[in-house]
Amino acid sequence: MFFKKMKNKNIIYAGFAALFIGALIFIVSDSKVDTEIKVPTASAGVLSVPNNNFNFGVLEMKDGKVTHNFEVRNDGSEPVVVKKVYTSCACTTASILDADGDKYGLFGMQGHKGLALDTSIEIKPGESATLTAIYDPAAHGPKGVGKIKRIIYLDTNSTEKPQTQITFEAMVVNK
């Protein structure tokens, strides 16, 4: 009988302790939410790419991968969140360096394993990020010669322009 009463007291004490800890966690987490910067799910901000098409000229397969950096600016008055980055072909990948120096990616073609697509990169009003396009002219093998045009897509939360496209082209040769 004595042990039964002790067991019931321990259960009651444990219940009160759990309630107290739960309330404490709620209070602490609730106060943290108020201090965070809230990014809207939709934004009136707009991304622009001043030079959104680049021509690599003639590329020889044997010379390997080439890269080009594109500036991506937020010309709007609200933050824009890049939610997804993907490319038009498996021969192309991309990464993004934000204004704080944080690097995101390697992004690639949808459906190809091992590369990211979904992301959450915030570009604040007036800020820029650097998108690096990486193209492998040898990716299609020895017969993959001729004029190419590839696209990198940025899907965002912008209501004005939800998708930004960046393109590059080249003439691939195999000598």
VMD Tcl script that draws the C-alpha trace (Angstrom):
set ca {
  {0.00 0.00 0.00}
  {2.81 2.40 0.94}
  {4.64 1.75 -2.35}
  {1.43 2.27 -4.32}
  {0.99 5.77 -2.76}
  {4.65 6.62 -3.46}
  {4.24 5.49 -7.06}
  {1.15 7.70 -7.51}
  {3.00 10.71 -6.02}
  {5.92 10.18 -8.42}
  {3.52 10.07 -11.36}
  {1.88 13.32 -10.21}
  {5.29 15.02 -9.73}
  {6.43 13.82 -13.15}
  {3.24 15.19 -14.71}
  {3.74 18.62 -13.12}
  {7.38 18.65 -14.21}
  {6.40 17.81 -17.80}
  {3.77 20.58 -17.82}
  {6.29 23.08 -16.42}
  {8.95 22.15 -19.01}
  {6.37 22.26 -21.82}
  {5.19 25.72 -20.75}
  {8.79 26.94 -20.53}
  {9.58 25.67 -24.04}
  {6.41 27.33 -25.38}
  {7.29 30.67 -23.80}
  {10.88 30.61 -25.04}
  {9.97 29.50 -28.57}
  {7.10 32.00 -28.78}
  {9.37 34.92 -27.87}
  {11.93 33.80 -30.47}
  {9.34 33.91 -33.28}
  {8.65 37.58 -32.56}
  {12.29 38.56 -33.09}
  {12.81 36.67 -36.37}
  {12.63 38.41 -39.73}
  {9.57 37.11 -41.50}
  {9.82 36.63 -45.25}
  {6.45 36.73 -46.98}
  {5.34 33.66 -48.91}
  {4.70 36.00 -51.83}
  {6.89 38.98 -52.65}
  {6.49 42.12 -54.74}
  {10.27 42.02 -55.22}
  {11.70 41.32 -58.67}
  {14.94 39.63 -59.66}
  {16.85 40.92 -62.65}
  {19.95 39.67 -64.42}
  {21.58 42.60 -66.24}
  {23.49 40.36 -68.67}
  {21.28 37.27 -68.72}
  {22.75 35.74 -71.88}
  {26.41 34.84 -72.37}
  {28.19 33.43 -75.40}
  {31.22 31.24 -74.66}
  {32.16 31.28 -78.34}
  {33.94 28.18 -79.68}
  {34.62 25.49 -77.05}
  {36.76 22.43 -77.63}
  {35.59 19.34 -75.77}
  {39.14 18.46 -74.74}
  {39.48 21.74 -72.81}
  {36.91 20.63 -70.22}
  {34.37 22.52 -68.17}
  {33.87 26.28 -68.44}
  {32.17 28.69 -66.05}
  {30.57 32.10 -66.20}
  {29.25 34.31 -63.38}
  {25.93 36.15 -63.66}
  {24.82 38.91 -61.31}
  {21.29 38.35 -59.96}
  {19.82 41.52 -58.40}
  {16.71 42.25 -56.39}
  {15.37 45.47 -57.89}
  {12.21 45.42 -55.76}
  {11.30 46.74 -52.34}
  {10.76 43.34 -50.67}
  {13.02 40.31 -50.17}
  {12.80 37.65 -52.88}
  {13.33 33.99 -52.01}
  {14.79 31.68 -54.65}
  {12.94 28.43 -53.96}
  {14.25 26.22 -56.76}
  {17.19 26.24 -59.18}
  {17.44 23.85 -62.12}
  {19.01 23.57 -65.56}
  {17.77 22.61 -69.02}
  {20.38 19.87 -69.50}
  {22.50 17.48 -67.45}
  {25.64 19.02 -69.01}
  {24.94 22.20 -67.02}
  {25.11 22.85 -63.28}
  {24.95 26.02 -61.22}
  {25.74 27.39 -57.79}
  {24.75 30.64 -56.07}
  {26.82 32.84 -53.78}
  {24.62 35.22 -51.76}
  {25.48 38.70 -50.49}
  {26.67 37.26 -47.15}
  {29.14 34.93 -48.88}
  {27.10 31.74 -48.33}
  {27.30 29.26 -51.21}
  {24.32 27.16 -52.35}
  {24.25 24.28 -54.82}
  {25.35 22.39 -56.95}
  {22.04 22.59 -58.79}
  {21.29 20.58 -61.89}
  {18.69 19.17 -64.22}
  {15.39 17.95 -62.76}
  {15.23 14.19 -62.47}
  {18.98 13.68 -62.14}
  {20.12 12.28 -58.81}
  {22.82 13.74 -56.63}
  {22.15 17.41 -57.39}
  {20.01 19.84 -55.42}
  {16.96 21.61 -56.83}
  {15.01 22.96 -53.87}
  {16.55 25.74 -51.84}
  {15.72 28.87 -49.86}
  {18.03 31.73 -50.83}
  {16.89 35.17 -49.73}
  {17.99 38.16 -51.79}
  {17.14 41.39 -49.99}
  {16.05 44.59 -51.76}
  {19.03 46.25 -53.46}
  {21.27 43.22 -52.93}
  {22.85 40.93 -55.48}
  {23.85 37.29 -55.60}
  {26.27 35.63 -58.01}
  {25.07 32.66 -60.03}
  {27.89 30.56 -61.45}
  {26.97 28.54 -64.54}
  {29.14 25.47 -65.17}
  {29.03 23.83 -68.58}
  {30.73 20.57 -69.59}
  {31.12 20.47 -73.41}
  {32.19 16.81 -73.27}
  {29.08 15.65 -71.39}
  {27.33 14.45 -74.55}
  {30.29 12.50 -75.88}
  {32.23 12.90 -79.13}
  {29.11 13.42 -81.25}
  {27.81 16.27 -79.05}
  {29.15 18.99 -81.34}
  {27.49 22.07 -82.78}
  {25.68 25.10 -81.48}
  {24.19 24.76 -78.00}
  {21.93 26.94 -75.89}
  {21.30 26.13 -72.21}
  {18.99 27.67 -69.62}
  {19.21 27.99 -65.85}
  {15.86 28.55 -64.13}
  {15.32 30.36 -60.81}
  {11.84 29.81 -59.34}
  {11.03 32.46 -56.74}
  {8.25 33.78 -54.51}
  {7.95 36.95 -56.65}
  {4.39 37.73 -57.72}
  {5.66 40.05 -60.48}
  {8.13 37.61 -62.04}
  {8.03 34.16 -60.42}
  {10.67 32.67 -62.73}
  {13.95 34.14 -63.95}
  {15.80 32.49 -66.82}
  {19.52 32.80 -67.46}
  {20.95 31.53 -70.74}
  {24.28 30.82 -72.34}
  {25.37 29.47 -75.68}
  {28.45 28.11 -77.40}
  {29.74 26.33 -80.46}
  {31.11 22.96 -79.33}
  {33.84 21.37 -81.46}
  {35.79 18.12 -81.18}
  {39.19 18.48 -82.81}
}
mol new
graphics top color blue
foreach p $ca { graphics top sphere $p radius 0.5 }
foreach p [lrange $ca 0 end-1] q [lrange $ca 1 end] { graphics top cylinder $p $q radius 0.2 }
display resetview
